[in-house]
């Protein structure tokens, strides 16, 4: 009975690991690796020094500098752990090597015509960790990201956004981002 439980647990773990993969563009992965390097080589040593200096001031129970430095250390260590975990399961996709002939796929930069607003907008489809609407990067799992996948230049489509139904036309698809 225990062996059967272990086999089932291992199967579930493999399924969960496949589901937990993190999609990143090459540039996104490089940015996260640079952040991790900075946290480990600059920020962590700096906060350790700050803690040591605060300890030298005496009574730790009433030392605000010490508590602030410890809180900062906790944030840095949490972020390091999060980045290492995500980069450990990341699947990095180099968009410059895609050859899908105008099809919208992960990593593509898509120029759209917003029929409702009569404007053009551009978005790059990225993973959840890279998404930043202000930089024109939308998540693959967002409503518009899901609606765009598989479309081609010239396709018109509608999707249900939180603010209501939106209509777009795909004007251009590029992969050299």
N, C-alpha and C positions, 0 to 999 in steps of 0.2 A: 504494500500500500504506500509506504514512504517513497519507494522508488518511482512509482507512478506519479506521485505528487511532484517529485523532482523533475521528471521528464516534462510534465505539463508546465511547470514553472519555467523551465528552460525555453520551451516553445513560446510561451507568452513573452519572455524577456527578449527573444529574437524578434518577435513581431513588434514589440514596443520600441526596440532600438531602430527598426526600419522606419517607424512612424516618427521618431524623434529626430530624424535627420534634419539638418539645417541647410537650406540652400543659400549660397552666397555667390555673388559675382566675384571675379578675380580682384577687382578694385576694392570691393567690400571686405573681402578676406584680408587683403593687405592693410586696409585701414584698421580692422580689428586687431591684427597682429601688431601693428605699430602702437596702438593704444595699450595693448598688453605689455609690450616692451617698455613703454614709458612708465606704466604703473609699477613694474618690477624694478626698473633701473633708476628711476628718478623719484617718483612719488612715495614709494614704500620707504626707501632710505631716509627721505626728508622727514616723514612723519615719525619714524623711529627716533631720529635726532630730536625732534620736537618733544617727544615723550620723555626722553632722557633729560632734556633741559628743564622741563616742567617738574620732573621728579626732584631735581636739584633744588627747587624752590622750597621744598619742605612738605608740610602736611598735605597729603593727597586728597583727603576728604573734602577740603574747601578750596581746592586748586582748580579753577575754571580752565586754565590753559591745559592742564593734564587731561581733564575730562573731554575737552574739545579735540585734543590730539588723539585720544583713544577712540572717540567716535569717528574721526576721520580715518583712522587705521582700520576700523571695522568696515567702513564703506569701501576702502581700497581693497581689503582682503576679499570682501564679497564680490566686488567687480572682477577681480583677478580670477576667482573661482568660476564665476559666470562665463567669462570670456574663454577660459581654458576648456570648460565643458562644451560650450557651443562650437569652438574651433575643433575640438576633438571629434565631433560628430558631423562636421560641416562637409557638404559636398560642393566643391568650388567649380563653377562653370565659367569657362573662358568664352565670353561672348564674341570675341574676334575670330574664333574658329568655327562658329556656327555657319552652316550652309543650308538654310531652309527656304531660300528664295521668296522673301517677302511675307513670310508667315510670322505671326506674333507668337513668340516663345519667351521663356524666362530670360531676362537680361536684355531683351530688345528695347530700343528707344523708339517710341511710337509717337508720330505727329497725328493729332486728331482734329477734326472739325466738329466743334460743339454746335449742333444745329439749333439748340434752344437759345444759346447766348450769342450765336453768330460770331464765334471767335475760334482761333486755333490754339491748341494747347499741346504740350509735349510731355510725355511721361516715360520713365524707364521702369520696367517691371523687374522688381527685385524681391529678395526674401524679406521676411518679417523684421529681421534685425537691421536691415539697411533702409527700410522704408522711412521717408521723410518728405512729406508732401510739399514743403517749402522749397526743397531742392529738386522737385519734379520726380521723386522716386516713390512709386506706389507698390504696395505689397501684392504679391501673387495671390494672396488669400483675400484681398479686399474685393468688394463687389465689382468695381470696374476692372480690376486685375483679372478676376475670374471670367468676366465677360469678354475681355480682350484676347485671352489665350485661344489660339487656333484661327484667329481672323487673318485675312490677307489685305493687302493694299487695295483700296476701292470698296471694301465691305462696309455696309452700314449696319448698325446694331443699336438695340436699346437694352437698357438694364435698369433694375430697380435700385436706386440709390436711397440712402436714408432720407433725403429731401424730396423724393419722388422719382418718377421715371425720367431717364435721361436718354437722349439720342445723339449718336456720334457717327462720323464717317472716318475710316482709317485712311489717312492721306499718304503716309510714308512709314516704312519700317526699316530701321538700321540696327546693325549689330556691332559697329566699331566704336562702342562707347568705352 
